[in-house]
Amino acid sequence: MRLQVLTLAPTRDSYRQAEPCLANMLQDDAAAAYLPAPTTAAGTTALTQLTPYLPQLTARATLVVATSGTTGDPKYAQLGAAQLRASATATHQVLGGPGVWLLPLPPHHIAGIQVLLRSLAAGYEPALQDTRGGFSLDNFAAITHQLLERTPDSRHYTSIVPTQLHKILTASTHGEPAGRAALQALTSFDAILVGGAALSPELQRQATDAGVRLVHTYGASETAGGCVYDGVPLPGARVEIDAGTGRIWLGGDTIATGYLNKPHHVAWQRPGWFRTDDHGHWDTTHTPPRLHIDGRLDDAISSGGLTIFPDAVENALATHPAIAQVVVLGRPDERLGEHVAAVIVPATTPQATSSPPPTLAELRTWVMNAGLPATAAPRELIVRTSLPLKGIGKVDRRALQDSLRETAAPARALRSRRS
């Protein structure tokens, strides 16, 4: 069978066993395409599900990878050696040259695979952190120290998600030794890619102020990972924004050839282009202009005839000192159709006791003081101890919405509650 399961666990032994297959992914004449999975059992299950679609496997595909979207059934993007090489080459070109990478992400996701492939293309063995039991700050610091000692004359890179960055900065701010060590380790990298989920401007500012050399990435499994860095398309990447809808289209050298299990999906209706579900615009205050992601089109809230993107409200609320995490979503409203609801996790003090959660009135004022209209201010506040996550650190909005449906939204909301 041309499609083969490739088990990728976050250990050195697993990497070394997989290295010949990873090298094959970068070869145009590879005899096989690989389906990465965290375990052999998971890979076998996925392969069984994909078996009916194998006749549609493209001749040049060397990697078939599950998308990491937060809704819907898994889709499997087909990527070839040319796309994978183009992504690695463009990344190193923008970052300042090839280097050795530390991987603290699941290696079977596109972000993890790309870290392995970039290191391999540069001639280095990557360092891997096993995060299956959680992201350990002590472990991150120790592995970084070992990497720097092993390759003192190389450039050093890593790729993380916003939840990991938030954990490091919060622990460091609270004076925790592990947090300080992890932050010191983070500042030793020549560049840190951050993607996989929304990065709030406040979190980005805190990291930059701490001396962290962040690169905010935008992309997807369908684009071989990030193809826009700090708002600027990578060499060989193209971005178009539909004038009527604001929808972002991605094209260029790293674009997949479609979904193996959904060959007629609407995302591929334009040859050579991938239709995202994101709304964006060009920020022309920069030269060159930078792509700004307003939010997902399917997350947009229609309230009183107006469209509100949750990202803008989340970014405003993320600056509130009493909020550790926040998700904004639409809830049914008898009068408005939908109203803005804020689901928050309160911040904790250095003594690990919860700060009093802010009131709904306080948050409404906070949002409007940030320059957003009153229609964007939350009309419902829900306090949680944690938020459901999936993939490499994205909030599972579907799971959150499902849990909230168990408690009906107020018909005309202006209230707060714990759940």
Residue pairs with C-beta under 8 A, 6 or more apart in sequence:
1 54
2 31
2 32
2 33
2 54
2 57
3 32
3 33
3 34
3 35
3 47
3 50
3 54
3 57
3 64
4 21
4 32
4 33
4 34
4 35
5 34
5 35
5 37
5 40
5 43
5 44
5 46
5 47
6 18
6 21
6 22
6 34
6 35
6 36
6 37
6 43
7 14
7 18
7 36
7 37
7 38
7 39
7 40
7 43
8 14
8 15
8 18
8 36
8 37
8 38
8 107
8 108
8 112
8 113
8 116
9 38
9 39
9 107
9 130
10 103
10 106
10 107
10 112
10 128
10 129
10 130
10 131
10 132
11 128
11 130
12 125
12 128
14 107
15 107
15 116
15 125
15 126
15 128
16 125
18 116
19 120
21 32
21 34
22 113
22 116
22 117
22 120
23 120
24 30
24 31
24 32
24 34
24 62
25 34
25 62
25 63
25 81
25 84
25 117
26 62
26 81
26 84
26 85
26 88
26 117
26 120
26 121
27 62
27 81
28 60
28 80
28 81
28 82
30 62
30 81
32 62
33 57
33 61
33 62
33 63
33 64
33 78
34 62
34 63
34 64
35 43
35 46
35 47
35 50
35 64
35 65
35 76
36 43
36 63
36 65
36 107
36 108
36 113
37 43
37 46
37 108
38 106
38 108
46 66
46 74
46 76
49 261
50 64
50 76
50 260
50 261
53 260
53 261
53 263
54 260
56 260
56 263
57 64
57 78
57 260
58 78
58 80
58 257
58 258
60 80
60 81
60 82
60 257
61 78
61 79
61 80
61 257
61 260
62 79
62 80
62 81
62 84
63 78
63 79
63 80
63 84
63 113
64 76
64 77
64 78
64 79
64 260
65 76
65 77
65 79
65 108
65 109
65 110
65 113
65 221
66 74
66 75
66 76
66 77
66 109
66 221
67 74
67 75
67 76
67 77
67 220
67 221
67 222
68 109
68 110
68 196
68 220
68 221
68 390
68 391
68 392
68 394
69 75
70 390
70 391
70 394
70 395
70 396
70 397
70 398
71 298
71 397
71 398
74 261
75 259
75 261
75 262
75 265
76 259
76 260
76 261
77 110
77 221
77 222
77 256
77 258
77 259
77 260
78 256
78 257
78 258
78 259
78 260
79 224
79 256
79 257
80 257
82 253
83 224
83 253
83 254
83 255
83 256
84 114
84 117
84 224
85 121
86 224
86 236
86 253
86 254
87 114
87 223
87 224
87 225
87 227
87 234
87 253
87 254
88 114
88 117
88 118
88 121
88 122
89 121
90 227
90 234
90 235
90 236
90 237
90 253
90 254
91 114
91 118
91 226
91 229
91 234
92 98
92 99
92 118
92 121
92 122
93 234
93 235
94 215
94 229
94 234
94 235
95 155
95 157
95 190
95 191
95 215
96 155
96 190
96 191
97 155
98 118
98 121
98 122
98 123
98 124
98 155
99 122
99 124
99 154
99 155
99 156
99 157
99 190
100 119
100 122
100 124
100 125
100 126
100 127
100 147
100 151
100 154
100 155
100 156
100 157
101 115
101 116
101 118
101 119
101 124
101 126
101 127
101 156
101 157
101 158
101 159
102 115
102 126
102 127
102 128
102 129
102 143
102 144
102 147
102 156
102 157
102 158
102 189
103 112
103 115
103 116
103 126
103 127
103 128
103 129
103 158
103 159
104 129
104 131
104 135
104 140
104 143
104 158
104 159
104 160
104 164
105 111
105 112
105 115
105 131
105 159
105 160
105 161
105 196
105 392
106 112
106 131
106 392
107 113
107 115
107 116
107 128
109 221
109 391
109 392
110 220
110 221
110 224
110 225
111 159
111 161
111 193
111 195
111 196
111 225
111 226
111 392
112 159
112 392
114 159
114 224
114 225
115 126
115 158
115 159
116 126
118 157
119 125
119 126
120 126
124 151
124 154
127 143
127 144
127 146
127 147
127 150
128 143
129 135
129 136
129 139
129 140
129 143
130 139
135 163
135 164
135 167
136 178
137 167
137 168
137 171
137 176
137 178
137 179
137 181
137 182
138 178
138 181
138 182
140 168
140 182
140 185
140 186
141 178
141 181
141 182
141 184
141 185
144 158
144 185
144 186
144 188
144 189
145 185
147 156
148 156
148 188
155 190
156 188
156 189
156 190
157 189
157 190
157 191
157 192
157 193
158 186
158 189
158 192
158 193
159 192
159 193
159 194
159 195
160 192
160 193
160 194
161 194
161 195
161 196
161 197
161 392
161 393
162 194
162 196
162 197
162 198
162 199
162 200
162 203
162 393
163 197
163 389
163 393
164 393
165 194
165 199
165 203
165 207
165 212
165 214
166 203
166 324
166 325
168 179
168 182
168 183
168 186
169 179
169 183
169 203
169 206
169 207
169 210
170 179
170 324
171 178
171 179
171 180
171 182
172 179
172 180
172 182
172 183
172 210
173 179
174 349
174 350
175 350
176 350
183 210
183 212
186 192
186 212
187 210
187 211
187 212
187 213
189 213
190 213
191 213
191 214
191 215
192 212
192 213
192 214
192 215
193 215
193 217
193 226
193 229
194 204
194 214
194 215
194 216
194 217
195 216
195 217
195 218
195 219
195 225
195 226
196 391
196 392
196 393
196 394
197 392
197 393
197 394
197 395
198 293
198 311
198 314
199 216
200 314
200 315
200 318
200 319
201 315
201 318
202 315
202 318
202 319
203 318
204 214
204 216
207 214
208 214
215 229
215 230
216 229
216 230
216 231
217 225
217 226
217 228
217 229
218 226
218 227
218 228
218 229
218 231
218 291
218 293
219 225
219 226
219 227
219 228
219 250
219 254
220 250
220 274
220 276
221 256
222 250
222 255
222 256
222 267
222 274
223 237
223 250
223 254
223 255
223 256
223 274
224 254
224 255
224 256
225 254
226 234
227 233
227 234
227 237
227 250
227 252
227 254
228 234
228 237
228 239
228 250
228 291
230 290
231 283
231 286
231 289
231 290
231 291
231 292
232 288
232 290
232 291
233 239
233 252
233 291
234 252
234 254
236 252
236 253
236 254
237 250
237 251
237 252
237 253
237 254
238 250
238 251
238 252
239 248
239 249
239 250
239 251
239 291
240 248
240 249
240 251
240 273
241 247
241 248
241 249
241 280
241 281
241 282
242 248
242 249
245 279
245 297
246 279
246 280
246 281
246 294
246 297
247 275
247 276
247 277
247 278
247 279
247 297
248 276
248 278
248 279
248 280
248 291
248 293
249 270
249 273
249 274
249 275
249 276
250 273
250 274
250 276
251 272
251 273
251 274
255 272
255 273
255 274
256 274
258 265
258 268
259 265
259 267
259 268
266 275
267 274
267 275
267 276
268 274
268 275
269 275
277 296
277 297
277 298
278 293
278 294
278 295
278 296
278 297
279 293
279 294
279 295
279 296
279 297
279 300
279 309
280 291
280 292
280 293
280 294
281 291
281 292
281 294
282 289
282 290
282 291
282 292
283 289
283 290
283 291
283 292
293 311
294 309
294 311
294 312
295 309
295 310
295 311
295 312
299 309
299 310
299 329
299 397
300 307
300 308
300 309
300 310
301 307
301 308
301 309
301 310
301 328
301 329
301 330
301 338
301 339
301 340
302 308
302 330
302 337
302 338
303 330
303 333
303 336
303 337
303 338
303 339
303 340
303 375
304 335
304 336
304 337
304 375
305 337
306 373
306 375
308 330
308 340
308 375
308 376
310 327
310 328
310 329
310 340
312 372
312 376
313 328
313 340
313 342
313 367
313 372
313 376
313 377
313 378
314 326
314 327
314 328
316 366
316 367
316 370
316 372
317 323
317 326
317 328
317 342
317 344
317 363
317 366
317 367
317 378
318 326
319 366
319 370
320 358
320 363
320 366
321 347
321 355
322 346
322 347
322 355
322 356
322 357
322 358
323 344
323 345
323 346
323 347
323 358
324 344
324 345
324 346
324 347
324 348
325 344
325 345
325 387
326 342
326 343
326 344
326 345
327 342
327 343
327 387
327 395
327 397
327 400
328 340
328 341
328 342
328 343
328 378
329 341
329 343
329 397
329 400
329 401
329 404
330 338
330 339
330 340
330 341
331 338
331 339
331 341
331 380
331 404
331 409
331 413
332 338
332 408
332 409
333 339
333 379
333 409
333 411
333 412
333 413
334 411
334 412
335 411
335 412
339 378
339 379
339 380
339 409
339 413
340 375
340 376
340 377
340 378
340 379
340 380
341 378
341 379
341 380
341 381
341 382
341 404
341 409
341 413
342 363
342 378
342 380
342 381
342 382
343 382
343 383
343 384
343 387
343 400
343 404
344 357
344 358
344 381
344 382
344 383
344 384
345 383
345 384
345 385
345 386
345 387
346 354
346 355
346 356
346 357
346 383
347 354
347 355
348 354
348 355
349 355
357 381
357 383
358 366
358 381
359 381
359 416
360 378
360 379
360 380
360 381
360 414
360 415
360 416
363 377
363 378
363 381
364 374
364 377
364 378
364 379
365 377
367 376
367 377
367 378
368 374
368 377
379 413
379 414
380 409
380 410
380 413
380 414
380 415
380 416
381 415
381 416
381 417
382 404
382 416
382 417
382 418
382 419
383 416
383 417
383 418
383 419
384 418
384 419
387 395
387 396
387 400
388 395
388 396
388 399
388 400
388 403
389 395
389 396
390 396
390 399
403 419
404 419
407 419
